[in-house]
Amino acid sequence: MSAAAIAPLEAPSTIPAESERWLQRGGLQPWRLAARRLLPIVQGGMGIGVSAHRLAGSVAALGGVGTISSVDLRRHHPDLMLRTRGLAPGQAAKDAIDAANLEALEREIRRARTRAGGRGLLAINVMRAVTAYGPSITRALECGIDAVVVGAGLPLDLPDLAREHPDTALIPILSDARGVQLVVRKWERKKRMPDAIVIEHPRLAGGHLGAAKISDLQDPRFDFENAIPQSRAFLRAAGIEDQVPLIVAGGIRSMADIARLQGLGAAAVQMGTPFAVTEEGDADPAFKQVLAQATDDTLVEFTSVAGLPARAVRTPWLDAYLKQVTKLQSVAHAKARCTKSFDCLAQCGLRDGFKDWGQFCIDNQLAAALRGDTRKGLFFRGAGALPFGDQIRSVRDLMQMLLTGDMRAVNPPAAHAPV
């Protein structure tokens, strides 16, 4: 079991005084992770490039958990893009792009740490489904990242990858008590426990969803009222309930939501979309406009190229793709190699010819979304109205509103904020 799993009661606070006042005014409970006392708000990892150093560092600077998404971070670095531009598909191109992304990851962690100024906590989010899963975790650990968060697959080997880093918090993203039980029992054999667990509701979250197929999204086992107490009951029976706090994710938009979930037994909550549309969010302003103006009626579920259900905004590209997906799947076939320079996924519906999986290049579509291009982009988004509607506000405004529940206390939007 890691030393980081047991946070001492006297854990030092990394919450600045202003955030501390918001916390006290709203009556929410702080929590502890990696021997730190933190705000009960975790900013979720969002790729490609939506949550990089600027967003993650800004959240941490206010005393929360800021998360960098590891995938294809070179796109925030013009010199690295120039170095990897125009490469012919093949192993040499993949190696060059992977190396550039690891260099970008190192830069982003360093810059996020500078922005955080020693407050809060910095995490890296790595998808289990990507080929660079292991190298990305290793590089982040070498850079001294505070926590590693893994979703889009079961990270059964994460304790092995982090064996030389016992003080780094390890956090799997799961969806129900069965997943919690599986991971804890597998990790127990490796003599390490999760330092926290994210319980993400597939019916409410954005991006890749933790369910086997779209029809499973309505399964009541994912409901927080079931997943939280059932997970805690298992942890209690295993004698580790006090050592493994639960972070709840999916559709959380207000102080009332946070208070309700803490009442069910969650220590903290994770949010993605509300942070994606902040001024400090690392995506293009046009990307933020698409997410801020979307409603639940404009969201659609489909099967991703990674074989997982996904939720995104209905855009011209997604509409066109969904109209032809059946035809594309009917002619799907395995290729000798990825037809793109960046062979990003360990298993890919397009490259490997899986007929029930998505048939598009997810790296191309997410990169287009990062630029705000609705004609080519795939815009992942979670369910629920955003705290400030269609306004683009600062991380500070969002955190203050989430912690106090008082819109009147938040500064009025700047002239450029409405979209």
N, C-alpha and C positions, 0 to 999 in steps of 0.2 A: 504494500500500500504506500502511496506517495506521501511525503511530508506535507505537500501542498493540499492534500485532501482534508487535513484537520486544521482548520483555521482557528488560532487561539482567540479566546474571548477578548483579549487585549489587542486584537489586530489593529494596526495603525489606520487612521482614517486618511483617505486620499481625496476627500470631498472638500472642495473650497467652501469658504464661509457662506457665500451667497447661495450656493446649492443646498447647503445645510439648512439655511433658513427656509427655503422652499420645502424641503423634506419635512421639517417640523411643522410647518403651517398646514400641509396636506395630511399629515398623520400617517403616511406610508412608512413601512419598515425598511431600514437599510439591510444589506446582507453582506456576507463575507466570502471572499474567494481569494485563493493564493495569498493568505495572510493579510488581506486588505479589506477595509470596510468601504463599501461602495453604495452608490445609489441603486435602487432596484430596477434599473433600466439598462438593457443590453441592446446595442445597435447591431442588427443582423448583417452578415456578410452578403454582398450583392455583386455579382459579376455580370458582364465583364467590365471592370473598372468603375462601377457605380459607387462602391465603397472602397476608396483608397486612402492615402494618408491624410488628406484634408478633412474628410468626414470623420474618420476613425479618431484622429487626433483631437478634433473639436469636441467629440462626445466624451472622450477620456478626460479632457481638460476640465470638464464640468463635474467629474466624479463618477461617470458611468463607465460602461465597457464599450470601447470602440473597436470595430472589427474590420480588418482589411480582407477583401476577397482575393485569393491568390491567383485567380485565373487570368492569364494573358495581360498582365500589368504593363508590358512593354508599350501598350497603346497610349500610355500617359507620358512616354519618353521619346521625343522625336529622334534622338540619336540612335536609340535602339530600334525604332521602326525603320530608319534609314538603313541600318546594318542588316535588317532581315527582309528588306523589300525585294520583290522580284525573284525570290528563290524558287527553283523548280521543285515540284513535289518529290519527296524522297527522304531517306534517312538523314542526309546531310542537312536538309532544310529543317527537319524536325529538331535535330541536335542544336542547330544554330538558334532556333526560336526558343527552345527550352532554356538554353543558356542565357538568352536575353531576358527571358521572363524571371529567371532566378536573380539576375542582376537587378531587375526592376523591383522585385520583391524586397531585396535588401535595401534599396533606396527608399522605398515606401515605408518600411518599418522605421528606418532612421529618421525620416522626416516626420512621421506620425509621433514618434517619441519626443522630438523637439517641440512639436505643437502641443502635446499633452503636458509637458512641463513637470513630469513626475506625479501627476494626478491621475486618478482613475486607474484603468487597466486596459492594456492593448492585447487584442487577440487576432489570430489569423484564421480564416475560414478556408478549408480545403475540401473540395468534393472528392469523395472516395472513388468516383467514377472516372476521374481524369488520369491520364497516363503519368502525369508529373506529380501525382499524389505523394509518393514517398520523398522524392527530391525536394518538393516544396516544403514539406514538414521539416525535413532535415535542415534546410537552409534557414527557415524561420527560427528553429531552435538554436542554431548557431548564432543567429542575430540577437538572441536573448528575448524573444517574444514571451509575453506573460502567460498566454493561453493558446491552445490549439483546439479549434472547433471543427468537427468533421460531420458532414451530412452526405446525402445522395449515395447511400450505401452503408453497410455495417463496418465500422472501423475496428475489426477484431484484432488487427495487428498494430494498432496505435501504441499500446504499451511497449512493444518491441522497438518501434521507431524512436520512442522517447526514453529509452532505458537509461541513457546517460544524462537525462535532464529531469531528475525527480521533483524539482520544485516548480516546473512548468505545469499549469493546470491543463488537464485533458478533458474535453467536453464533447461527447457524442450527441448528435441530433437524432432523436427517435420520435415515434408517434404514438406509442401505446405501452401499456405495462408489459406486454409480452416481449417487446423489443428491449425494454429496460432489463427484464429478467435474463434474456439471452446474453446481452453485452456484459452485465455484471458477472455472470457465472463464467463466461469465457475469460474476462479480464482477471478474475479471482485466481485462476490457474497461473497467471503471469505475475501474481503478487502485486497487483496494482488496481486501484478502484478509480472510477471516474471522479473527478473533482467537482463536477456538476453535470447535470443532464438537461438538455433542451428537449421539452415535449412540444412538438410542433403539430398543430391540427391541419391535416391535409385539405380539409374543406375550406379553410380560411386563409392559408398562407399563399404566397406567390412563388413563382419559379417552379423548380422541381419539387414534387410533393411525395411525402412518405407513405405511399400506398401502392399496392401491386398493380392496380388498374383503376380506371376512372370510375367504374361502378362501385368501387370500395369507398369512395370519398364520403359517402353518407353513413358509413358504419358507425353506430353509436359508441363503439369502443374508443374512438378517437375524441369524443366529447370530453372537455376538460373536467366536467363533473364526474366522469368515470376514470379517465386516464390519470388524473392527479392522485386521488385517494388510492387507487389500485397500485400505482407505482410506489407511493409512500408505504403502503402496507407491505409490499415485497421488501423494500429497503429496511423497514422496521424489523421484519422477520429475519433479515440477513444481518441485523445488528449494526447497520451503517446509515440509518436514516438521518442522523445528525451530521454525518460527514459528507453526504451527497445532496446538496440543494438542487431543487428543480427550477428550471427556467422555462416559462411557458410562452409559446409563440403562435401567432396566427390571429389576425383580425383585431388586435388590441389597439385601441385608439384614444383612451381617456384615463384620467385618474380613477374614475369609478371602475373601469375594467381592471386596473391594476389592483385596487383594493379588494375587489371580488375574488380575484385569483389568489392573492395572498391569503384571503380568508379560506380558500380551498386547500391551502398548503404549499403554494408556490413561494419561492424566495424572491424571484425576480421575473421580469417579462422581457421578451425579445421582440423588437419591431424592425421591420425593414422599410416598407413603402413610406411611412411618415418621415423617415430620415432621408430616403432617396430624393425627396423633393425639397429638401432644405437648401438654403443658399450655399452651404458648405458641401453639399453633395457633389461628388466628383464627376458626374455626367454633365453633358451639354444642357444648357437651359431648355432647349427644345425637348429633350428627353423628359425633363421635369414637368413640362407643360402637358405632355401626353398622359403621364401618370396622374397628375393633379386633376385633370379634367375628366378622367375616366370615372365611370360608375360601375356598380356591380352588374348592371344590365349590359355593359360593354365588355365584360370579361368572358373568357371562353376557356374551357378545359380541353386538352388534346394530349396525345402521346408524343413525348419528346423523342428526339433522335437518340437519347440515352436510355430509352425504353421505359421511362417513368412518366406518370401523369404530370402535367404542368398546367399552370394558370397564367394567362397573359391578357393584355389589352387587345381587343379586336382592332386591327389596323389594316390598311390596304394590302400589306404583304401577307398577313396572317389569313385574311379573307381569301386571297388568291390561292394560298397554299392549301387551305382546308377544302376548297372546291376541287382540287386535283389530287388530294392525298390518296384516295382509294386507287386511282390509276397508277400513281407513283409506287404504291405498295405492291400492286399486282405485277409490276415488272422489276421489283427490287431483286438485286443479285449481288453477290460478294465481288468486290473489286480486288485486284492484286495488291493494291495499296490505296491509301487515302489520295483522293484527287486534288486535295488542297495542300499547301505547304505546311500548315500546322495540323498535325495528326494528334488531336487533343484528347480523345476519349479512348479508354481501355476497350470498350465495346461501343460500336456506333452503328445505328440502323442503316445509314447511308453507305458507309464503307463496307460493313459486313453483310449487308443484304437481308437484314431481319425484316420480314414482311409486315409484322405487326407494330414495328417501331417507326418513329419519325423518319422522313426522307428529305432532310435538308442539312445544311452545314450550320451547326449552332454557333460556331465561332464567328462566321460571317454575319449572321443575323443579329447576334448580340453586340457585335462591334458596330453595326449600323445603328442599332438602338442607342448605343453610347453617344453617337454623333447626333441623335435626334431625327434620324431618317425613317419616316413612317413607311416609305415605299419599299424599304428593304429590311427594316428592323423588327426584331422580336422584343416586345416590351413586357417583361414579367411584372406582375403587380398582385398584391394581396387584396382580399375582399374588405369591404367596409369603407365608409366615408372617412376622409382624412380630417385630422383635428382642426386644420385651418381652411377646410374646403379646398378651393382651387388657388389659394394664395401660396406663394413661395416665401417661407419665413426662415429665420435663422435657427440653428441648433439650440441656441440659448432660449429663444421664444418657445420652441417645442418642448424642451426639457422643463421650463418653468410651468408651462400649461399642464403637462403631464403630472407634475409633482404637486401642484397646488389645486388644479381643477378650476382655476379662476381666470377666465379670459380677460376680465377687466384689468388684471394685474400685469398683463403682457403689453408691451409697448405697441402702439398702433403700427400697422404695416407701413413700410417705406413706399414712396410713390411708385416705385418700379415693381413692387411685390405682386400685385394681382396679375394673373396670366390671361 
